[in-house]
Amino acid sequence: MAQSKGLLLSAVLVAGCLSGMAAAAEHDQVTVTPLGGQDGEFCSRDRALVFEDPNGTRILYDAGRTVAGPEDPRLGDIDVVLVSHVHGDHIGDRHIPAANAGSCATADTSVNALPNSNSVNIAVSKGAKIVTGSDMPSFFATKLKAAGGDPANSVLVRFGAMQTVGGVGITTVPAVHSNGVAPGMIEGPLSELLAQSGLSASVGPPTGYVLTFSNGLVVYLSGDTGITAEQKLVVNDYYDTGLAVMNIGDTYTTGPREAAYVVNDLVQPNAVIASHANEVATKDGKVIPDTRTDVFIKASQVPVHVPLSGITMSFDRDGRCTKGC
């Protein structure tokens, strides 16, 4: 009888220990929440992702046009805003008035965010830092000041360096794309001259990012890019990335097959989130056959997670999805 009670007590203790370990493991996750145009879908203009560190630090990546401004209830607190480059679909030259406005193919981006941009307006409202590389920090400092924010919240991190904000390490890596400021984002005579000439103003090269979270997870954010040598030499060999967010939109960026090559042969993460597909990729939350997203999934040798708007995914330190995928 005493032996039975002892065995029962041991079983209870083991079960309690395992339960505690499981709860601790679940708490020690990085969450990723897509903020797209239509709930539960991956749509043509979807770019925005919110990363939350286990310590509570929240990072908004490329707010674009599908975050409904600073008052979007899906945002919550934001500590850091990342902008890969200043094209309107990433910085947010305009945006939806609310989630589910318009359709998956054509979002209702009727709210004009110029000359500040959606990203700047969100940063000012949330008191967040905008962390960028290249020559973008001085541009954003001016924008923050003009919008009533603190220009010191524009933080520089160039390739080869790292900033730590809220316990998350942030560095920039090269992206091969363009990075022109549209005339509408500039006020005064220069705006008119640029518009008349069909030109944009340069704020230096665009960037990608590598984030190192407090649980050890390393995430590569490709931004808009083609294939680069740094994806192997830096993102993989040096940072040992566990999770990648990879643009697959073709024409303007890597196409789905090129993106699969980057994932399979260069970055070699344990998982990847598809991004910037420039298409209606899903219907009722399921990937549509023969879309770019479908081609990318089939060509990738690692698990591909589709960023369905509003559905939070959780990742462990190795980049493996534990919930919501």
Phi and psi in degrees as a GROMACS rama.xvg file:
@    title "Ramachandran Plot"
@    xaxis  label "Phi"
@    yaxis  label "Psi"
@TYPE xy
-62.9719  -38.0593  ALA-2
-64.6414  -39.9288  GLN-3
-63.047  -42.5346  SER-4
-64.1971  -38.0182  LYS-5
-63.4067  -43.1156  GLY-6
-65.2268  -39.3516  LEU-7
-64.4387  -43.9324  LEU-8
-61.855  -41.6004  LEU-9
-62.0181  -42.0511  SER-10
-63.6898  -41.6479  ALA-11
-62.8148  -43.3995  VAL-12
-64.3062  -42.7465  LEU-13
-63.6618  -44.4022  VAL-14
-61.5526  -41.7729  ALA-15
-65.0331  -39.5707  GLY-16
-64.0498  -45.2337  CYS-17
-64.2479  -39.1874  LEU-18
-63.64  -41.7952  SER-19
-64.8144  -39.5561  GLY-20
-64.7211  -40.8644  MET-21
-64.3977  -41.377  ALA-22
-65.0969  -40.6538  ALA-23
-64.8964  -41.2419  ALA-24
-64.0559  -39.7891  ALA-25
-66.8071  -34.6998  GLU-26
-70.7292  -29.1613  HIS-27
-89.0379  49.2326  ASP-28
-120.945  151.628  GLN-29
-95.0083  129.594  VAL-30
-103.26  148.455  THR-31
-130.614  121.854  VAL-32
-120.958  114.294  THR-33
-72.8911  138.74  PRO-34
-116.567  84.2363  LEU-35
-99.1135  -169.704  GLY-36
-81.4648  -30.4425  GLY-37
-131.088  128.947  GLN-38
-54.9069  131.082  ASP-39
75.6849  11.1568  GLY-40
-128.179  164.752  GLU-41
-116.086  108.325  PHE-42
-112.773  177.183  CYS-43
-64.5679  -31.3723  SER-44
-108.177  9.84618  ARG-45
-70.5967  126.843  ASP-46
-134.708  -38.9577  ARG-47
-70.2164  135.845  ALA-48
-134.341  140.333  LEU-49
-110.994  119.925  VAL-50
-99.1561  135.129  PHE-51
-122.892  121.445  GLU-52
-71.4766  154.323  ASP-53
-54.9831  -25.1501  PRO-54
-83.7504  -0.10002  ASN-55
101.453  -11.3274  GLY-56
-64.2924  130.809  THR-57
-117.847  129.264  ARG-58
-122.229  124.47  ILE-59
-98.759  123.159  LEU-60
-108.435  121.094  TYR-61
48.2312  74.2218  ASP-62
-54.6061  -39.4458  ALA-63
57.8686  -144.64  GLY-64
-105.446  -4.80836  ARG-65
-104.04  7.17777  THR-66
-96.7455  127.257  VAL-67
-81.9266  56.1882  ALA-68
70.0557  -176.672  GLY-69
-61.8399  -23.9186  PRO-70
-87.557  1.89416  GLU-71
-58.0987  118.108  ASP-72
-65.0855  -15.2703  PRO-73
-75.5065  -17.8619  ARG-74
-69.3183  -47.6989  LEU-75
65.1154  -158.139  GLY-76
-71.1422  141.211  ASP-77
-129.716  126.252  ILE-78
-99.5143  -31.1816  ASP-79
-137.699  137.015  VAL-80
-114.416  125.243  VAL-81
-107.433  137.13  LEU-82
-128.424  116.566  VAL-83
-70.3173  -37.0407  SER-84
-166.206  170.167  HIS-85
-97.0061  16.4567  VAL-86
-62.9569  146.96  HIS-87
-55.9857  -34.3563  GLY-88
-76.505  -5.72675  ASP-89
-112.979  -45.5589  HIS-90
-76.94  -27.6116  ILE-91
90.2686  75.4648  GLY-92
-72.6859  -24.9514  ASP-93
-150.446  171.969  ARG-94
-158.566  169.265  HIS-95
-70.4116  150.18  ILE-96
-75.2909  -24.7474  PRO-97
-165.423  159.806  ALA-98
-57.9461  142.734  ALA-99
75.228  11.8461  ASN-100
-75.824  132.375  ALA-101
80.1935  -150.885  GLY-102
-127.013  175.534  SER-103
-66.04  -34.1244  CYS-104
-77.9373  -36.845  ALA-105
-136.071  96.0375  THR-106
-68.6312  146.916  ALA-107
-82.9469  85.1878  ASP-108
-96.3032  57.8608  THR-109
-87.084  -8.69809  SER-110
-88.7722  117.985  VAL-111
-81.8252  123.491  ASN-112
-104.451  4.7526  ALA-113
-80.832  152.349  LEU-114
-87.3297  1.63695  PRO-115
-78.8667  -49.2304  ASN-116
100.096  154.654  SER-117
-60.2302  -42.0877  ASN-118
-61.711  -45.1964  SER-119
-67.088  -44.2482  VAL-120
-61.2868  -39.2641  ASN-121
-66.2767  -44.4877  ILE-122
-60.6506  -42.2956  ALA-123
-65.8039  -47.0049  VAL-124
-63.8757  -37.7712  SER-125
-90.545  -7.07619  LYS-126
66.2924  30.2885  GLY-127
-89.6501  159.7  ALA-128
-89.3052  139.054  LYS-129
-98.2636  117.106  ILE-130
-107.555  118.697  VAL-131
-143.249  167.647  THR-132
-115.426  -156.195  GLY-133
56.6215  -139.142  SER-134
-103.711  17.5333  ASP-135
-73.2996  -31.0629  MET-136
-57.5592  -40.689  PRO-137
-67.9532  -35.3976  SER-138
-61.4409  -46.1518  PHE-139
-71.6338  -32.4464  PHE-140
-60.8  -42.3958  ALA-141
-64.6236  -41.4129  THR-142
-65.079  -43.4011  LYS-143
-59.7851  -44.877  LEU-144
-62.7848  -43.5837  LYS-145
-64.6378  -28.2162  ALA-146
-92.1507  5.92545  ALA-147
90.9134  11.9462  GLY-148
-98.7572  -174.583  GLY-149
-96.0951  115.508  ASP-150
-60.6626  -22.2395  PRO-151
-67.9626  -12.9258  ALA-152
-80.5158  -0.242244  ASN-153
-90.9693  112.717  SER-154
-112.003  131.494  VAL-155
-90.4916  134.892  LEU-156
-144.782  112.592  VAL-157
-97.873  164.496  ARG-158
-53.821  126.975  PHE-159
100.144  -9.90687  GLY-160
-114.512  177.58  ALA-161
-148.842  136.576  MET-162
-107.441  142.94  GLN-163
-111.398  118.745  THR-164
-125.733  120.808  VAL-165
59.5546  31.8722  GLY-166
83.1221  2.38732  GLY-167
-109.714  125.268  VAL-168
-78.4556  134.558  GLY-169
-131.213  126.802  ILE-170
-136.069  159.743  THR-171
-103.949  150.434  THR-172
-132.16  155.386  VAL-173
-62.4839  144.933  PRO-174
-130.072  143.81  ALA-175
-103.888  104.491  VAL-176
-166.165  -158.179  HIS-177
-122.505  170.326  SER-178
-152.137  54.943  ASN-179
-91.4695  136.284  GLY-180
-82.7305  120.075  VAL-181
-65.5566  148.141  ALA-182
-53.153  -32.5092  PRO-183
-65.7529  -16.583  GLY-184
-89.003  -2.64563  MET-185
-117.342  137.2  ILE-186
-104.046  154.828  GLU-187
95.033  -170.433  GLY-188
-59.4459  -33.4953  PRO-189
-60.5975  -38.1759  LEU-190
-59.2993  -45.0405  SER-191
-65.7334  -42.9138  GLU-192
-63.1865  -42.296  LEU-193
-63.7861  -43.568  LEU-194
-63.4785  -41.6424  ALA-195
-65.6037  -29.9554  GLN-196
-92.9477  -5.23802  SER-197
68.7741  31.9608  GLY-198
-117.023  165.737  LEU-199
-126.145  162.392  SER-200
-92.5851  139.511  ALA-201
-90.0158  139.126  SER-202
-120.037  35.8005  VAL-203
85.7777  -179.356  GLY-204
-65.3481  153.824  PRO-205
-73.2764  171.774  PRO-206
-138.71  161.955  THR-207
-109.082  -178.861  GLY-208
-134.57  152.5  TYR-209
-123.065  124.046  VAL-210
-110.517  133.94  LEU-211
-115.582  109.42  THR-212
-85.9984  165.304  PHE-213
-68.4663  -18.1036  SER-214
-88.4039  2.48068  ASN-215
98.1023  -8.92895  GLY-216
-66.7381  131.994  LEU-217
-111.457  126.917  VAL-218
-121.782  131.295  VAL-219
-100.08  124.983  TYR-220
-108.545  111.109  LEU-221
-71.0877  -24.538  SER-222
61.7578  -162.062  GLY-223
-90.2914  116.398  ASP-224
-155.028  161.952  THR-225
-97.3444  -165.653  GLY-226
-74.2598  132.474  ILE-227
-130.082  153.042  THR-228
-65.1249  -31.5526  ALA-229
-64.399  -22.752  GLU-230
-61.5205  -29.9778  GLN-231
-89.685  -53.4751  LYS-232
-69.8657  -35.0065  LEU-233
-105.851  -56.7124  VAL-234
-64.75  -40.9318  VAL-235
-89.7791  -61.8349  ASN-236
-63.3623  -41.0567  ASP-237
-89.2042  -51.2775  TYR-238
-88.6624  -16.2121  TYR-239
53.4851  60.0279  ASP-240
-64.9146  135.688  THR-241
-96.8547  -32.4152  GLY-242
-133.865  135.808  LEU-243
-119.684  145.748  ALA-244
-111.738  112.226  VAL-245
-119.009  125.032  MET-246
-74.0516  138.887  ASN-247
-132.092  19.739  ILE-248
-76.9348  -10.5199  GLY-249
68.3194  163.097  ASP-250
61.2687  -62.7782  THR-251
-88.4992  -20.4112  TYR-252
-144.377  -171.189  THR-253
-58.3824  137.638  THR-254
-80.095  175.692  GLY-255
-61.7757  -37.6766  PRO-256
-74.0852  -40.284  ARG-257
-63.7041  -40.6581  GLU-258
-63.9826  -36.7413  ALA-259
-65.2903  -37.0521  ALA-260
-62.4397  -43.6049  TYR-261
-58.0902  -45.3518  VAL-262
-69.0442  -47.6517  VAL-263
-72.1611  -40.5297  ASN-264
-109.416  -23.6797  ASP-265
-107.887  -66.9495  LEU-266
-73.9408  -40.6267  VAL-267
51.071  53.9046  GLN-268
-78.1108  177.034  PRO-269
-85.9521  -17.5338  ASN-270
-160.86  162.001  ALA-271
-142.054  143.892  VAL-272
-105.66  123.863  ILE-273
-68.6437  146.887  ALA-274
-147.497  157.184  SER-275
53.1595  52.8761  HIS-276
-81.803  -19.264  ALA-277
55.8168  44.3999  ASN-278
-161.717  164.012  GLU-279
-80.0964  101.038  VAL-280
-89.1444  -24.807  ALA-281
-132.971  159.131  THR-282
-136.853  124.658  LYS-283
55.1057  34.6031  ASP-284
79.8629  2.39206  GLY-285
-108.629  139.791  LYS-286
-66.2152  132.911  VAL-287
-79.6833  130.306  ILE-288
-57.8596  144.443  PRO-289
70.2842  8.91351  ASP-290
-77.0995  169.078  THR-291
-58.1364  -40.0612  ARG-292
-61.946  -42.3971  THR-293
-63.4395  -43.8869  ASP-294
-61.1324  -42.8837  VAL-295
-64.2081  -44.4215  PHE-296
-59.2784  -44.4267  ILE-297
-70.3861  -29.0467  LYS-298
-86.4202  -19.7412  ALA-299
-79.1379  141.189  SER-300
-94.9698  0.147632  GLN-301
-121.343  162.437  VAL-302
-58.9054  132.593  PRO-303
-107.21  125.87  VAL-304
-106.901  129.252  HIS-305
-91.0306  126.606  VAL-306
-79.6666  86.7627  PRO-307
-79.9909  125.482  LEU-308
-56.8646  128.178  SER-309
86.1214  -5.89365  GLY-310
-101.022  113.419  ILE-311
-80.9793  133.055  THR-312
-108.825  143.885  MET-313
-115.569  139.844  SER-314
-130.583  140.104  PHE-315
-84.1341  -176.137  ASP-316
-63.9622  -20.909  ARG-317
-92.8678  -2.11256  ASP-318
89.6195  12.9546  GLY-319
-92.6534  133.485  ARG-320
-73.7327  130.754  CYS-321
-111.862  -12.1982  THR-322
-164.342  141.171  LYS-323
85.3699  3.49358  GLY-324
